[in-house]
Amino acid sequence: MKNPILKIVSLSKTYNRDVVALSDFNLYLNSGAILGLLGPNGSGKSTLVNILANIVKRDSGEIYMFDRQINENSFYYKSACGFVLEKPVYIEKLSILEYLEFAGRMYKLPQEQFEQRLHELIDIFDLGSKKDLWIENCSKGMKKKISIATALLHNPQLIILDEPFSDLDLIALGQLKEIMKKVKKSGKTILIASHNIQELENVCDDFAMIKEGKVLFQKNFEAIHKDIDKFNLENFENFVYKYIDKGYHKTLPEIAPDIKTMMDKMMVGLDRLNRTAAWAKENEVQDFTEAAIWYLKEYESTWKNWVTGDAYNKIKDALKAEM
């Protein structure tokens, strides 16, 4: 975690008492990065965005922006964020320019500041020749541009987008990706929630995978490609499906705390612990993880009775991946 602009801790949300949308959800977003939140439909992505946008109330959990805890009434947070929801609402009978002017008044921007920002956004989004077009006559791709431009009007530090790639043709997709790169270059941080694997891969620096309301992993692009090589996967898409369909085998270093806890509980078995230490010394092994691999192979029938089912499965999966 380098310098998180946004940190979400143990967020939970349940609808109608029994529909769990988010459960112990944890996520962080590094300043200046584009994070892709990837997950199938119904995984909790839109619920998260709606909570962040203060449209839906969370049941529990904490949200921090630059280490300041925020709530539904945090003015600092609202002024520092821009949102584009999955299904934005437009005033169809306004022109693009009129709509942006209306949004500027809603943000209570000083006229000079608004005019300067308006010219910047018209240039970034290439809206100059179309600014007088009524919104009802705009294409889906053009409406996406208008939504993002409106979210950027008050010059926020963080932009949160829900399914921005949906219903766009190839030309509009290419334009939108270029716009996001320009927005990042201007110093903004972006969170994109989407189920579109290919488009996220091409534009994001970091990725998080959500399934059934929980984060399965969060990694940067470089770490993901190391895992793709490690598990002999063909591409990023296969890496994602490995998580969705079969679950991910964590490496032993990632679950070393689970192993250490288990071995600490077994201190009564000093003979076995001494054998592990002797083996490590004999083989000049200084890494705890390598010693743990040997121990797990030698004494599985014993250690599996000392850990919970979840920890046992994690250790077993990691061991399979190492063998």
ChimeraX attribute file (.defattr): number of C-alpha atoms within 10 A of each C-alpha:
attribute: neighborCount
match mode: 1-to-1
recipient: residues
	/A:1	7
	/A:2	8
	/A:3	12
	/A:4	17
	/A:5	19
	/A:6	20
	/A:7	19
	/A:8	19
	/A:9	15
	/A:10	15
	/A:11	21
	/A:12	21
	/A:13	23
	/A:14	16
	/A:15	10
	/A:16	6
	/A:17	7
	/A:18	7
	/A:19	9
	/A:20	15
	/A:21	21
	/A:22	27
	/A:23	19
	/A:24	15
	/A:25	21
	/A:26	20
	/A:27	18
	/A:28	20
	/A:29	26
	/A:30	19
	/A:31	19
	/A:32	20
	/A:33	20
	/A:34	26
	/A:35	26
	/A:36	28
	/A:37	26
	/A:38	24
	/A:39	24
	/A:40	16
	/A:41	12
	/A:42	13
	/A:43	21
	/A:44	24
	/A:45	27
	/A:46	19
	/A:47	21
	/A:48	25
	/A:49	22
	/A:50	18
	/A:51	17
	/A:52	22
	/A:53	19
	/A:54	14
	/A:55	12
	/A:56	14
	/A:57	16
	/A:58	20
	/A:59	13
	/A:60	14
	/A:61	15
	/A:62	16
	/A:63	20
	/A:64	17
	/A:65	18
	/A:66	13
	/A:67	12
	/A:68	14
	/A:69	14
	/A:70	17
	/A:71	16
	/A:72	15
	/A:73	9
	/A:74	11
	/A:75	10
	/A:76	11
	/A:77	22
	/A:78	18
	/A:79	14
	/A:80	14
	/A:81	20
	/A:82	25
	/A:83	23
	/A:84	24
	/A:85	19
	/A:86	18
	/A:87	9
	/A:88	11
	/A:89	9
	/A:90	13
	/A:91	13
	/A:92	13
	/A:93	13
	/A:94	16
	/A:95	19
	/A:96	26
	/A:97	20
	/A:98	17
	/A:99	20
	/A:100	22
	/A:101	19
	/A:102	15
	/A:103	17
	/A:104	21
	/A:105	13
	/A:106	10
	/A:107	13
	/A:108	11
	/A:109	16
	/A:110	10
	/A:111	12
	/A:112	9
	/A:113	13
	/A:114	21
	/A:115	14
	/A:116	10
	/A:117	19
	/A:118	21
	/A:119	12
	/A:120	14
	/A:121	22
	/A:122	19
	/A:123	11
	/A:124	17
	/A:125	18
	/A:126	14
	/A:127	19
	/A:128	14
	/A:129	8
	/A:130	14
	/A:131	17
	/A:132	13
	/A:133	16
	/A:134	17
	/A:135	21
	/A:136	14
	/A:137	12
	/A:138	16
	/A:139	12
	/A:140	14
	/A:141	21
	/A:142	19
	/A:143	17
	/A:144	21
	/A:145	23
	/A:146	25
	/A:147	21
	/A:148	24
	/A:149	24
	/A:150	23
	/A:151	21
	/A:152	22
	/A:153	21
	/A:154	22
	/A:155	18
	/A:156	17
	/A:157	19
	/A:158	28
	/A:159	23
	/A:160	22
	/A:161	23
	/A:162	24
	/A:163	19
	/A:164	24
	/A:165	24
	/A:166	15
	/A:167	11
	/A:168	16
	/A:169	11
	/A:170	11
	/A:171	9
	/A:172	18
	/A:173	17
	/A:174	13
	/A:175	15
	/A:176	22
	/A:177	18
	/A:178	15
	/A:179	18
	/A:180	20
	/A:181	15
	/A:182	14
	/A:183	20
	/A:184	17
	/A:185	12
	/A:186	11
	/A:187	13
	/A:188	20
	/A:189	24
	/A:190	26
	/A:191	23
	/A:192	24
	/A:193	28
	/A:194	23
	/A:195	22
	/A:196	18
	/A:197	16
	/A:198	10
	/A:199	15
	/A:200	22
	/A:201	16
	/A:202	9
	/A:203	17
	/A:204	21
	/A:205	17
	/A:206	22
	/A:207	22
	/A:208	20
	/A:209	22
	/A:210	25
	/A:211	20
	/A:212	17
	/A:213	23
	/A:214	21
	/A:215	21
	/A:216	17
	/A:217	16
	/A:218	20
	/A:219	14
	/A:220	14
	/A:221	14
	/A:222	11
	/A:223	11
	/A:224	18
	/A:225	16
	/A:226	11
	/A:227	14
	/A:228	18
	/A:229	12
	/A:230	11
	/A:231	13
	/A:232	11
	/A:233	14
	/A:234	10
	/A:235	12
	/A:236	17
	/A:237	14
	/A:238	13
	/A:239	19
	/A:240	20
	/A:241	12
	/A:242	15
	/A:243	16
	/A:244	16
	/A:245	8
	/A:246	8
	/A:247	12
	/A:248	18
	/A:249	20
	/A:250	18
	/A:251	18
	/A:252	24
	/A:253	15
	/A:254	14
	/A:255	15
	/A:256	15
	/A:257	12
	/A:258	17
	/A:259	24
	/A:260	14
	/A:261	12
	/A:262	19
	/A:263	20
	/A:264	12
	/A:265	13
	/A:266	15
	/A:267	11
	/A:268	10
	/A:269	12
	/A:270	10
	/A:271	10
	/A:272	16
	/A:273	16
	/A:274	11
	/A:275	12
	/A:276	19
	/A:277	18
	/A:278	14
	/A:279	15
	/A:280	19
	/A:281	12
	/A:282	9
	/A:283	10
	/A:284	9
	/A:285	14
	/A:286	11
	/A:287	10
	/A:288	15
	/A:289	19
	/A:290	14
	/A:291	18
	/A:292	21
	/A:293	18
	/A:294	14
	/A:295	20
	/A:296	20
	/A:297	12
	/A:298	13
	/A:299	11
	/A:300	12
	/A:301	10
	/A:302	12
	/A:303	17
	/A:304	17
	/A:305	11
	/A:306	15
	/A:307	18
	/A:308	10
	/A:309	11
	/A:310	9
	/A:311	16
	/A:312	19
	/A:313	14
	/A:314	20
	/A:315	25
	/A:316	19
	/A:317	17
	/A:318	20
	/A:319	19
	/A:320	13
	/A:321	15
	/A:322	13
	/A:323	7
